[in-house]
């Protein structure tokens, strides 16, 4: 009578599988832990008004970070998103102010401004993708250069000051930021829609699979007859459109654009992406993780504001430390 044999590697494999699944939930568990800590330190954190404020503020960086997820998964990087947001905001305000005398200060002028924002974002992304793919220049160099160009152009247009939206236009435009549907602020609804669409495209479409394949091994992707150039250009266009959407929501908040608009947004967007579990070397990532990463960053900032554990002026330092730590733990991951 033969005795049953057991595979000695079965249990370790099962344990590794469980640990991997728990690890994939790391960003969400971190967000829950920070939220519980913030609530314990200040009960006002859990109020509906504060949670709504946190999610609304996270919407701007979150929308940009969804686009950055595609770029980073494909093996690229975009350091210019904050400067592009500033230039887009300034351009939109100038055009709407110029059109107001002829078109009026109503919805048509605002709609034209929104369309201009989307065009500016898409063209910037197209320029980035073309220079990187056809010009064969490293993404870091291209976007580092445009980071300075975009902000310098805005500084020139504003003469070092700020470009302010016409008061009547501001009243027409304000519901885009301050409005709500069933009690949910509009920026949150747009953020959710962008995240759902981004997750669907990344995980359920051929384009999403191509983005991941290129990030995993670009040369193999070429051998598999994937049009790497077209896919990478489209990836940067997606990033530009996401920046434009975030800017459209952001303009009515302040009603102006200045050289300091969007400062360090690129840091926050990249931090949200890598905190969410996207591999810095490309090839793997998830949009839902990016969403959690964006909310986590704003939650930390909100907690610092409410509790004064450390100075709020060190928020960027906290984000920088988080990026370095996540990069350290991602060593060798692909």
C-alpha positions as CSV (number, residue, x, y, z in Angstrom):
1,X,0.0,0.0,0.0
2,X,1.6,3.2,-1.1
3,X,1.6,6.2,1.2
4,X,0.6,9.6,-0.2
5,X,3.4,12.0,-0.9
6,X,3.2,15.7,-0.1
7,X,4.9,18.5,-2.0
8,X,7.2,20.2,0.5
9,X,7.1,23.4,-1.5
10,X,3.3,23.6,-1.4
11,X,3.0,25.3,2.0
12,X,5.8,27.9,1.3
13,X,4.2,28.7,-2.1
14,X,0.8,29.2,-0.4
15,X,2.4,31.4,2.2
16,X,4.1,33.5,-0.4
17,X,0.9,33.8,-2.3
18,X,-0.9,35.0,0.8
19,X,1.9,37.5,1.6
20,X,1.8,38.8,-2.0
21,X,-1.9,39.4,-1.8
22,X,-1.6,41.2,1.5
23,X,1.3,43.2,0.1
24,X,-0.8,44.3,-2.8
25,X,-3.2,45.8,-0.3
26,X,-0.4,47.7,1.3
27,X,-1.5,51.2,0.1
28,X,-5.1,50.6,1.2
29,X,-4.0,49.3,4.6
30,X,-1.7,52.3,5.0
31,X,-4.5,54.7,4.2
32,X,-6.8,53.0,6.7
33,X,-4.0,53.2,9.4
34,X,-3.3,56.9,8.7
35,X,-7.1,57.7,8.8
36,X,-7.5,55.9,12.1
37,X,-4.5,57.6,13.6
38,X,-5.7,61.0,12.4
39,X,-9.2,60.4,13.8
40,X,-7.6,59.4,17.2
41,X,-5.6,62.5,17.2
42,X,-8.4,64.8,16.1
43,X,-12.0,63.5,15.9
44,X,-12.8,66.3,13.4
45,X,-10.9,64.4,10.8
46,X,-13.7,61.9,10.4
47,X,-16.4,64.6,9.8
48,X,-18.2,64.6,6.5
49,X,-17.0,68.1,5.7
50,X,-13.3,67.2,6.3
51,X,-13.5,63.9,4.4
52,X,-15.1,65.7,1.5
53,X,-12.4,68.3,1.6
54,X,-9.7,65.7,1.6
55,X,-11.2,63.9,-1.4
56,X,-11.7,67.1,-3.3
57,X,-8.1,68.2,-2.8
58,X,-7.0,64.7,-3.8
59,X,-8.9,64.9,-7.0
60,X,-6.5,67.3,-8.7
61,X,-3.3,65.2,-8.0
62,X,-5.3,62.0,-8.5
63,X,-6.4,62.8,-12.0
64,X,-2.9,63.8,-13.0
65,X,-1.6,60.6,-11.3
66,X,-3.9,58.4,-13.3
67,X,-2.2,59.7,-16.5
68,X,1.2,59.4,-14.8
69,X,0.4,55.7,-14.1
70,X,0.3,55.0,-17.8
71,X,3.5,56.9,-18.5
72,X,5.4,55.1,-15.7
73,X,4.1,51.7,-16.6
74,X,5.3,52.2,-20.1
75,X,8.8,52.9,-18.7
76,X,8.7,56.7,-19.0
77,X,8.4,59.7,-16.7
78,X,6.9,63.2,-16.9
79,X,8.4,65.9,-14.7
80,X,6.5,68.8,-16.3
81,X,2.9,68.2,-15.2
82,X,2.9,71.0,-12.6
83,X,4.4,73.5,-15.1
84,X,2.0,72.4,-17.8
85,X,-1.0,72.9,-15.4
86,X,0.2,76.4,-14.7
87,X,0.6,77.3,-18.4
88,X,-2.7,75.7,-19.2
89,X,-4.5,77.6,-16.5
90,X,-2.9,80.9,-17.6
91,X,-3.8,80.3,-21.2
92,X,-7.4,79.4,-20.5
93,X,-7.9,82.5,-18.3
94,X,-6.4,84.8,-21.0
95,X,-8.5,83.3,-23.7
96,X,-11.7,83.4,-21.7
97,X,-11.1,87.0,-20.7
98,X,-10.4,88.0,-24.3
99,X,-13.6,86.3,-25.5
100,X,-15.9,87.6,-22.8
101,X,-16.6,91.0,-24.5
102,X,-17.8,89.3,-27.7
103,X,-19.2,86.0,-26.4
104,X,-20.3,87.2,-23.1
105,X,-19.6,85.8,-19.6
106,X,-21.8,82.8,-19.9
107,X,-21.4,79.1,-20.4
108,X,-20.2,79.3,-24.1
109,X,-17.1,81.2,-23.1
110,X,-16.4,78.8,-20.3
111,X,-16.9,75.8,-22.6
112,X,-14.4,77.3,-25.1
113,X,-11.9,77.7,-22.2
114,X,-12.3,74.1,-21.3
115,X,-11.8,73.0,-24.9
116,X,-8.6,75.1,-25.1
117,X,-7.3,73.4,-21.9
118,X,-7.8,70.0,-23.4
119,X,-6.1,71.0,-26.7
120,X,-3.1,72.5,-24.9
121,X,-2.7,69.4,-22.7
122,X,-3.0,67.0,-25.7
123,X,-0.5,69.0,-27.8
124,X,2.0,69.1,-24.9
125,X,1.7,65.4,-24.5
126,X,2.0,64.9,-28.3
127,X,5.2,67.0,-28.3
128,X,6.6,65.0,-25.4
129,X,5.8,61.7,-27.0
130,X,7.2,62.7,-30.4
131,X,10.5,64.0,-28.9
132,X,10.9,60.9,-26.8
133,X,10.1,58.4,-29.5
134,X,11.1,59.9,-32.8
135,X,13.7,62.2,-31.4
136,X,15.1,59.4,-29.3
137,X,15.6,61.6,-26.2
138,X,15.3,60.3,-22.7
139,X,11.9,61.2,-21.1
140,X,13.7,62.6,-18.1
141,X,15.6,65.1,-20.3
142,X,12.6,66.1,-22.4
143,X,10.2,66.7,-19.6
144,X,12.8,68.4,-17.4
145,X,13.3,70.8,-20.3
146,X,9.6,71.5,-20.8
147,X,9.2,71.9,-17.0
148,X,11.3,75.1,-17.3
149,X,9.9,76.1,-20.7
150,X,6.2,75.9,-19.6
151,X,6.7,77.8,-16.4
152,X,8.9,80.4,-18.0
153,X,6.2,81.1,-20.7
154,X,3.6,81.6,-18.0
155,X,5.9,83.9,-16.1
156,X,6.3,85.9,-19.3
157,X,2.6,86.0,-20.0
158,X,1.8,87.1,-16.5
159,X,4.9,89.5,-16.3
160,X,5.9,87.8,-13.1
161,X,2.6,88.4,-11.4
162,X,-0.8,86.6,-11.7
163,X,-3.4,86.3,-14.5
164,X,-6.9,86.8,-12.9
165,X,-10.2,85.5,-14.3
166,X,-12.9,88.1,-15.0
167,X,-15.3,88.3,-12.0
168,X,-18.4,87.6,-14.0
169,X,-16.7,84.6,-15.7
170,X,-15.6,83.4,-12.3
171,X,-19.3,83.3,-11.1
172,X,-20.2,81.3,-14.2
173,X,-17.2,78.9,-13.8
174,X,-17.4,78.4,-10.0
175,X,-19.9,75.4,-10.1
176,X,-17.2,73.3,-11.8
177,X,-15.3,73.3,-8.5
178,X,-17.9,74.4,-5.8
179,X,-20.9,72.6,-7.3
180,X,-22.1,69.1,-6.2
181,X,-24.4,66.3,-7.4
182,X,-26.4,64.6,-4.7
183,X,-24.1,66.2,-2.1
184,X,-20.9,64.9,-3.8
185,X,-18.5,67.7,-5.0
186,X,-18.0,67.8,-8.8
187,X,-14.2,67.3,-8.6
188,X,-14.7,64.0,-6.7
189,X,-17.1,62.7,-9.3
190,X,-14.7,63.6,-12.2
191,X,-11.9,61.9,-10.3
192,X,-13.9,58.7,-9.8
193,X,-14.9,58.8,-13.5
194,X,-11.3,59.3,-14.7
195,X,-10.1,56.5,-12.3
196,X,-12.7,54.0,-13.5
197,X,-12.0,54.8,-17.2
198,X,-8.3,54.6,-16.6
199,X,-8.6,51.2,-14.8
200,X,-10.8,49.9,-17.6
201,X,-8.4,51.0,-20.3
202,X,-5.3,49.6,-18.5
203,X,-6.8,46.2,-17.6
204,X,-9.4,45.5,-20.3
205,X,-8.1,46.9,-23.6
206,X,-5.4,46.0,-26.1
207,X,-3.9,49.4,-25.6
208,X,-3.5,48.8,-21.8
209,X,-1.8,45.5,-22.5
210,X,0.5,47.1,-25.0
211,X,1.5,49.8,-22.4
212,X,2.4,47.1,-19.9
213,X,4.3,45.0,-22.5
214,X,6.4,48.0,-23.6
215,X,7.2,48.8,-20.0
216,X,8.2,45.1,-19.3
217,X,10.5,44.8,-22.3
218,X,10.3,47.3,-25.2
219,X,12.5,45.3,-27.5
220,X,10.3,42.2,-27.1
221,X,7.2,44.3,-27.6
222,X,8.7,45.4,-31.0
223,X,9.3,41.8,-31.9
224,X,5.7,41.1,-31.1
225,X,4.7,43.7,-33.8
226,X,3.5,46.3,-31.3
227,X,3.6,49.8,-32.6
228,X,5.8,51.1,-29.7
229,X,6.1,54.6,-31.1
230,X,2.4,55.1,-31.5
231,X,1.5,53.6,-28.1
232,X,4.1,55.7,-26.2
233,X,3.1,58.9,-27.9
234,X,-0.6,58.2,-27.0
235,X,0.5,57.5,-23.4
236,X,2.0,61.0,-23.1
237,X,-1.1,62.5,-24.8
238,X,-3.2,60.8,-22.1
239,X,-1.0,62.3,-19.5
240,X,-1.5,65.8,-21.0
241,X,-5.3,65.4,-21.2
242,X,-5.3,64.3,-17.5
243,X,-3.4,67.5,-16.6
244,X,-5.9,69.5,-18.6
245,X,-8.8,68.0,-16.8
246,X,-7.2,68.7,-13.4
247,X,-6.6,72.3,-14.5
248,X,-10.1,72.8,-15.6
249,X,-11.3,71.8,-12.1
250,X,-8.6,73.9,-10.4
251,X,-9.0,77.2,-12.2
252,X,-12.3,78.2,-10.4
253,X,-10.8,77.4,-7.1
254,X,-8.4,80.4,-7.1
255,X,-9.6,82.2,-10.2
256,X,-6.0,83.0,-11.2
257,X,-2.8,81.6,-12.4
258,X,0.7,82.6,-11.4
259,X,4.3,81.2,-11.7
260,X,3.7,79.3,-8.4
261,X,0.6,77.5,-9.7
262,X,1.0,73.7,-9.8
263,X,4.3,73.9,-7.9
264,X,5.6,70.4,-6.9
265,X,2.5,68.7,-8.5
266,X,4.9,66.4,-10.4
267,X,6.4,65.3,-7.1
268,X,2.9,64.5,-5.7
269,X,1.7,62.7,-8.8
270,X,4.8,60.5,-9.0
271,X,4.6,59.8,-5.3
272,X,0.9,58.8,-5.6
273,X,1.8,56.4,-8.5
274,X,4.6,54.6,-6.8
275,X,2.9,54.5,-3.4
276,X,0.0,52.8,-5.2
277,X,2.3,49.9,-6.3
278,X,3.3,50.8,-9.8
279,X,6.9,49.6,-10.5
280,X,9.3,52.5,-11.1
281,X,11.0,50.4,-13.8
282,X,7.7,50.0,-15.6
283,X,5.8,47.0,-16.8
284,X,3.4,46.7,-13.8
285,X,0.9,49.0,-12.1
286,X,-2.6,49.6,-11.1
287,X,-4.9,52.6,-11.3
288,X,-6.8,51.8,-8.1
289,X,-3.5,51.9,-6.2
290,X,-2.7,55.3,-7.7
291,X,-6.1,56.5,-6.4
292,X,-5.3,55.3,-2.9
293,X,-1.9,56.8,-3.1
294,X,-3.2,60.2,-4.0
295,X,-5.8,60.1,-1.2
296,X,-3.1,58.9,1.2
297,X,-0.8,61.8,0.4
298,X,-3.6,64.4,1.0
299,X,-4.7,62.6,4.1
300,X,-1.2,62.9,5.6
301,X,-1.2,66.6,4.7
302,X,-4.6,67.0,6.3
303,X,-3.5,65.2,9.4
304,X,-0.5,67.5,9.7
305,X,-2.8,70.5,9.4
306,X,-5.2,69.2,12.1
307,X,-2.7,67.9,14.6
308,X,0.5,69.9,14.3
309,X,2.6,66.7,14.7
310,X,5.2,68.4,12.5
311,X,5.2,71.6,10.6
312,X,3.0,71.6,7.5
313,X,5.9,73.2,5.7
314,X,7.6,69.8,5.8
315,X,4.9,68.1,3.8
316,X,7.0,68.1,0.6
317,X,9.8,66.5,2.7
318,X,7.5,63.8,3.9
319,X,6.5,63.1,0.3
320,X,10.1,62.9,-0.8
321,X,10.9,60.5,2.0
322,X,8.0,58.3,1.0
323,X,9.2,58.2,-2.6
324,X,12.7,57.2,-1.6
325,X,11.4,54.5,0.8
326,X,9.1,53.0,-1.8
327,X,11.8,53.1,-4.4
328,X,14.1,51.3,-1.9
329,X,11.6,48.5,-1.4
330,X,10.9,48.2,-5.1
331,X,14.6,47.4,-5.9
332,X,14.8,44.7,-8.5
333,X,11.0,44.7,-9.0
334,X,9.8,44.7,-12.6
